[in-house]
Amino acid sequence: MSNLKEKLIKALPVEVVDTLKLCSQAAEEFGVRIYLVGGVVRDLLLGRDIFDVDITVEGDAVDFANYLANGGFGVRLLQVQNDLRTAKLSFGDKLEIDFASTRIESYPVKGHLPVVDSIGVSISDDVKRRDFTVNALVLSLNHSDFGELLDYVGGVDDLQNSLLRVLHEGSFVDDPSRIIRGLKFSARLEFSLEPETLRLQDEYLSRLSDFDISYSRLKSEIIQTFSLNIPKAFELFIQQKLYRFFVSDFELEINSSLLKRLIDCYKPQNIWLVYLGCFLVVGDCKFDLKKSEKKILQDLKMLFIKKPPFDNFSVYKFYENTSLESILIYYAMTKNKSALHYLDDLRDVKLFVSGEDLIAAGFKPSCEFKKILDLLLEEKLSGALLTKEDEIKFLKFQIKQLKK
Ligand code: CTP
């Protein structure tokens, strides 16, 4: 196996490297072995930026965290989770590191959160609970072999071949969110599913109704994946029929690059929902949505029910109060130019005056208010450059007409 010590030192800020060395020394004294596992090792080997370093303790992470916190190392214990035996420590002002105990997990209810069967197992057993071989690589932080790469599952070969391979046949049944994680890594790392993993995924998707699924876990992975705004993720979602989590069939042609361009240009808040929304016009969103997310889907369905607009005023009214995300999806699906006309030219047209100005002009509140204000809006949308004074004049004129 190769030693990645130099690579690790180059990839991490000096204070993180110093902290890892401090932990290494403390682990030696305390008599446990500690490791980096998962995404951080994968990203180190790929030469990608590393943002987060978690330490896995082959033993009880809480005991080790207490030793660090009480050992005069200038370390503070921030948080402990007793059931999972995890702890968070702060080193100095800025650096916080999570410590996890090695563990074996099982899925008594397939498709839902795992339960911990055993804590403090060997590191080679710990990696068996993970999603893909490339996420099960281990890097030793121990004094005797600091930086040594440990590969118990063939992750290095898969990494070299840009392949995502599950560790066992039941991986997707245990945790279907791994299907979306596979999509995320395919898009972000430009990896692909190795043939047997793809077969297991196909088999799972073709028998979806046989399985129980935690849609909240799925949602979190979908948000992460589509928020990357990588068209490839959308293409694979269709190609690999991952939409089956929501709809049984999908035959529309939607240009993924167009979706990306629309997102880059109009910057909606819920990028992920612009992608996923394309499948939810007809399908069911099976996970809980926030109020604002629900509105996007309701707006989208409304746009498809209403008659498409033709002049500026009807375009304005058609899209007014409609969420940006739903307008973008509607455009991507229908290419109805009115959507971009609204966003580019009309949505910022606002009246200076309001109902209060009508009252000030001597008009009693009535249902005519809206009519008059709409007449004024129509005038403005046709391109008239009106100042507030012009608008008030317009209101007074309309009131006179009404009184005649
Ligand atoms: N993991 C898993 N199954 C999941 C989620 C996570 O096996 N459903 C394991 C993987 O070994 C993963 C590690 O837990 O590497 C950490 O998870 P996470 O932080 O979500 O993923 P990373 O691989 O670190 O990827 P990212 O770069 O997106 O943070």
Boltz pocket constraint, residues with backbone or C-beta under 6 A from the ligand:
constraints:
  - pocket:
      binder: B
      contacts: [[A, 37], [A, 38], [A, 39], [A, 40], [A, 129], [A, 130], [A, 131], [A, 132], [A, 135], [A, 136], [A, 175], [A, 177], [A, 178], [A, 181]]
      max_distance: 6.0
